[in-house]
Amino acid sequence: MKNPQLNQHGELQHLLAIDGLPHATIKHILDTATGFLSAEGERELKKVPLLHGKSVFNLFFENSTRTRTTFEIAANRLSADVINLNIAASSASKGESLLDTIDNLAAMHADLFVVRHATSGAPFLIAQHLNATKQHHVHVVNAGDGRHEHPTQGLLDMYTIRHYKKDFSHLTVAIVGDVLHSRVARSDIHALTTLGAAEVRVIGPKTLLPSGLEQMGVRVFTDMNQGLHGVDVIIMLRLQNERMSGALLPSTQEYFKQYGLTPERLALAKPDAIVMHPGPMNRGVEIDSAVADGPQSVILPQVTFGIAVRMAVMSIVAGTKN
């Protein structure tokens, strides 16, 4: 089956998921992001005219601050015209179908849709519709869909790991927390296995671990101390209470006691291990402030790298021709 993300030449025309992306495509995105960062590496981002005259529509059907803002900054840095659609005041709130909304916006000369949606697969549906209706000049970037994937977060996580650790082939990476509801965890696992990480571990209570994780090429731990032993990278996840139905945990206090990342638990990892978090953080629930603000935390650089990675993704997909 043809990968809907790639055109007939194997070039990235939409970014819908990391699952199925070739190693070379991921590397190309990460390498392109490097070019947008200044020599200091973590401070300034260059403004370039790569998307001058192009229109980028941010379609966030779910609330977001960090992702929407960094996409907006990234598009502005590429000199694009950015339109933030107010979904609550749009025709979608009056019953207009998703694809009718897309067709109307495409008729307004949209070049790129950045889509966040509560329904898994919504960006795929949009991309397939655009391809089927021969609207090949319009590109789709998935900014998070349901429990499925969050590919640009996965890519910025990979950029962060590569920046600090260089080579994936010797790394042991632990992903900790609410994996069941986490689209970030799925994107990270697909990216890490594609890039050849030595070992990917998933740590969490059984109630927050989906079935079939081992088939994704990871080792599963329900004991935090065991799982953190000797790791190079720790990716903490927040508890996604808004996606939970029923009581999956006794309490947040009990969760922190068993799975919170404290300085004592961080000491079980390698001395030069880095700590990451896709945000928003819940201090005192999944991470201790002493760790979040400590010398091994790279949580704020992740955000800066995220702008460069989103610039890379948009410049690549918008530059492809069918």
Stockholm file with secondary structure:
# STOCKHOLM 1.0

chainA/1-322         MKNPQLNQHGELQHLLAIDGLPHATIKHILDTATGFLSAEGERELKKVPLLHGKSVFNLFFENSTRTRTTFEIAANRLSADVINLNIAASSASKGESLLDTIDNLAAMHADLFVVRHATSGAPFLIAQHLNATKQHHVHVVNAGDGRHEHPTQGLLDMYTIRHYKKDFSHLTVAIVGDVLHSRVARSDIHALTTLGAAEVRVIGPKTLLPSGLEQMGVRVFTDMNQGLHGVDVIIMLRLQNERMSGALLPSTQEYFKQYGLTPERLALAKPDAIVMHPGPMNRGVEIDSAVADGPQSVILPQVTFGIAVRMAVMSIVAGTKN
#=GR chainA/1-322 SS CCCTTBCTTSCBSCBCCSTTCCHHHHHHHHHHHHHHBCTTSSSCBCCCCTTTTCEEEEEESSCCSHHHHHHHHHHHHTTCEEEECCGGGSGGGGTCCHHHHHHHHHTTTCCEEEEEESSTTHHHHHHHHHHHTTCTTCEEEEEEETTTBCHHHHHHHHHHHHHHHCCSTTCEEEEESCCTTCHHHHHHHHHHHHTTCSEEEEECCGGGSCTTCGGGTCEEESCHHHHHTTCSEEEECCCCGGGCCSCCSSCHHHHHHHHCBCHHHHTTSCTTCEEECCSCCCBTTTBCHHHHTSTTBCHHHHHHHHHHHHHHHHHHHHTCCC
#=GC SS_cons         CCCTTBCTTSCBSCBCCSTTCCHHHHHHHHHHHHHHBCTTSSSCBCCCCTTTTCEEEEEESSCCSHHHHHHHHHHHHTTCEEEECCGGGSGGGGTCCHHHHHHHHHTTTCCEEEEEESSTTHHHHHHHHHHHTTCTTCEEEEEEETTTBCHHHHHHHHHHHHHHHCCSTTCEEEEESCCTTCHHHHHHHHHHHHTTCSEEEEECCGGGSCTTCGGGTCEEESCHHHHHTTCSEEEECCCCGGGCCSCCSSCHHHHHHHHCBCHHHHTTSCTTCEEECCSCCCBTTTBCHHHHTSTTBCHHHHHHHHHHHHHHHHHHHHTCCC
//
